[in-house]
């Protein structure tokens, strides 16, 4: 391999480097500052919507998340934020997680605000 080939490969690698979106980095930094300066990120593809970066704060185990277009962008975000480490949903991380009641309501969406519910469509088969 000649020096020209090495230079070309290095240039190609630099050209394909992904930049972390500034708005996502800033919101994650604010989250980490509220959670004692450290958090764990779990990177999970969610189909056509992109990749979810789920955050678990060290101090209170509070959940947060952001969605980015792809895994490379998610890794760039993690590398751009101090105090953020990558983890997996293992027993230790799940047991350290604190889910607030407001988070349950937010995840329930429109169902959380309903007073009456329609009958199940498969009611006759039950």
Secondary structure, 3 states (H helix, E strand, C coil): CCHHHHHHHHHHHHHCCCCCCHHHHHHHHHHHHHCCCCEEEEEEECHHHCEEEEEEECCCCEEEEEEECCHHHHHHHHHHCCCEEECCCCHHHHHHCECCHHHHHHHHHHHHHCCCCCCCCCHHHC
